[in-house]
């Protein structure tokens, strides 16, 4: 029997609630499958850890995580701590420290879920947004000078490297090739950003020549928001920079019905370091501790994790179970218009897994 070790970092806010539900679901899948087992080790890193120790995770945190097959992450963010600290010292430290350069975000409308777009429903669109996850606008390069004086200046420099751009375009083209429509839309802003983004476009044109079977097109990021809303069926796989894709994927999550559904995989495709899987939503302090957070984003992320580990049957079984529950419509979390608690949604999905014929 194959055995996987998973590091669980629930983090802050509703992270603990959705990850604990996700771990229960993972154990139910392993029991149903019978051919693999999981050991899940929790790490209490995040805001409370920061308030006690002055850092979001211990200085040897990456060393500790290195030994795991995958990382299952909740959320980071706390009103008591500036956002750039919670983001940079935990999530980004792991993504960048392990070279998880491909951030993959599937989006579609699940059965039983209302899409906010008129006339669009389940099956009408099926997107995967590929976000460059290691550099670009999140490179952390820049600085402040003359602080407190009139001439104070703050700079964030976007960094695009040939190697970084080439590998994300290649990854996205490969992914597009593996999907039925073989269609990739490349998002850019090279009309306004005349250096890094022009290089981004040029490298795309070169790399796509190696994928003659993939149909490609190109959109400016501003026009892309309009196309996602007005013509969602025309899109399939999408590749964009770190910041552009961050914004587009929140829009995509809203179009799929709720931020509470959307999953993310931070992939290290070479598998020499662990990859990390997390719901897109943040810590949502407004609903923390109430037991009403939608856990579907964390379940879908667990399905991406199983796919990455090679457990494709279990990954598919989990998606089918989620869709059976949302499709039936009687047990729906509040953000999807129902009354069910996090626990009730988890129990319904676990029940669908146990009774699955797949
Ligand atoms: P952060 O600063 O950590 O990104 P946030 O609270 O500003 O977090 P999100 O957590 O991303 O932002 O979500 C915004 C709002 O969407 C929340 O305040 C919450 O009301 C709702 N929301 C997000 N995730 C969920 C969920 N899983 N279930 C139900 N509602 C959710």
Boltz pocket constraint, residues with backbone or C-beta under 6 A from the ligand:
constraints:
  - pocket:
      binder: B
      contacts: [[A, 14], [A, 75], [A, 76], [A, 77], [A, 78], [A, 259], [A, 260], [A, 261], [A, 280], [A, 281], [A, 282], [A, 283], [A, 284], [A, 285], [A, 286], [A, 287], [A, 292], [A, 293], [A, 294], [A, 295], [A, 297], [A, 335]]
      max_distance: 6.0
